[in-house]
Amino acid sequence: MQMIDFRSDTVTRPTTAMLKVMNAAELGDDVFDDDPTVDRLEALVAETLGKESSMFVPSGTQSNLAALMTHCARGDEYIVGQQAHTYLFEGGGGATLGGIQPQPIDQEPDGTLDLGKLAKLIKPDDYHYARTRLLCLENTTWGKVLPQEYLAKAKAFANEHGLALHLDGARIFNAAVEQEVSAAEIAAPFDSVSVCLSKGLGCPIGSVLAGSADFVKEARRWRKMLGGGMRQSGILAAAGIHALENHVDRLAEDHANASLLADGLAAIEGIDIGSAQTNMVFPNITEHKITGLAEHLKQHGILIMDPIAGSLRLVTHLDVDASDIRTAIEVFSEYLG
């Protein structure tokens, strides 16, 4: 049975066209800095994000960690959303490997961090405290797009307080498509940006960290220490180039399918749901109704994750089409009805 997989947009498989360009990729040794396909990918990402340079890494977790360790020294601090990926889902790498203290803060309903509250969290210049060095934002965050005007205010805030500004932009292209702006416009206020190629863009592996030339040069040292130096990685970089050239605009299809799913589920008694901004849908189902749901769905060819933070998360991607959405709505309705 071909499963309909809503667990994440990381479950996508390379398309036939992507596999073809991977097979034909011109290769070198990236640790020796002579893989031409990696060079092409890094130049393309830097140009796309409006940055001087970029660095190809195996994962978004490593990309964010390299950014933290480049911006912050041991005993420094970064401010981050309580529900942000860099704080909640990356194994505490900044603290464990970098000696960097996280200062989390609850996100607002729209995904932003209240700048007034942030100001109160910045530590005084006193050796009793960690030195606050960095503010981390995430876009999209739990499927929500941060408003452009907020990003400008966050940049002004960071400048005022002498902080660097990092963006976990794993799904920055979803944000760009949703807002109908370029990824470079979203990335512009940030000193560094991490983008993921293996989520909505559909690559089998890989992320890219972008910033100034000096920043990326230092980040490469951390990538080496973190075990991120890869050899004939042009095979993977070729997938990233193909995705950036062919899979960005189609993210609008994932957003449309998420809206279709949200509307269909909202019509089912027992499901409370808000609108879907990008490619994520969060149904709230009463506890006695949710028991056994995942197993029922699996028996009917549908995969979902266990509830996260008290609610389900359903994610659309290039391996889910409108027909799959309609099937899922029918199976949800059958179970809850």
Steps between C-alpha positions, in 0.01 A plus 500: 500500500629847408473696825379859520758647733409813697775462763725770352619655176833326572359167379505600132682284248722636221312538173614320187632828360694566822657153497607557140692820579652337810628214286655744252656735756858615446693402812812584697588494869326772695735475799778589252270777375492368145150359449359722224137403560521593868657830395207560264245424771668728754522784248135451405378504861710806585358685200145384571520623860693818422802397708873501424563132557346170607601153620342163419445276805334162558211621716306798630599411854868523408440821308334669797762365741785628283329839494465506880865405549617761249300781657556403865794397719482273803308673778303713255124491464246494220133598530260265325133406486384241754341299217776566245677212331846624602395480865251216515604243240877518451622301797635793700802513269575866561530441875664157481755559225531877497462591866237750388212576735152518346256758632158382379189716483143402411399586146195716436196346322629627163841339558687822579703576812380806694782753471399671823534173687825424321654825623451389860686174434823658378755461775691797643872536435597329824716190544227336706301451181542329168563747218194537277638484145235369264129505419364200308173509307328228295305550176272324445435403861241225553371582153459872573672770297666785687381839367756696301447810711580297811831386353600862443416582862696198621805620304472847653466340843808283445702801383389705798612233744814388320368155413562289194185370329466142374210350306411133510350524153450128450176585320591850381378417149156409635495842665612670179237326288226574753590870525581531128841650574850379423697291747763775489248752638429270795871431554613863469480600870696196619871455554466129429232278351461123502287346224395138465499320165348174625159626613256657255765525228519122493872422516614180671744685728662835561476855631693818428627770737540846349648828619798726446821358355677534835212334685490201265879463511483464880192274478695258277739439789205405720355282225825303494497456878137389488578232242328678214779488243380283210699377201320440168203695632429645157261207458289656777568858395364421154168410661501835679564692178220313327264568788576872510449527126185287479328446835460843659194629315323166538493549878178692432341162419592373848344810654182453297483134604546597866211745470288230336586262784427762768163586347401135464598408854330808645170373363527179706334501839756454777783686326593858586740655255633836390594610152820368343748771401754285320538121491406408857162419651441465874175319584392497863305187588361414842709245688244220499456542124871507419572165666544244226489758219858448382457124479171536312661737252797269453271209422352716226836602356554832681795583726497776765732592786404470862354824641752784546439753779145368543386502138549312176721639226425403141747613236445514124784462250581404142413132558144588611246615242140622512367146454693391808350791694147393410577142601635616836193713570276200431699275736502762778127546457435127507689459828365804682149456368 
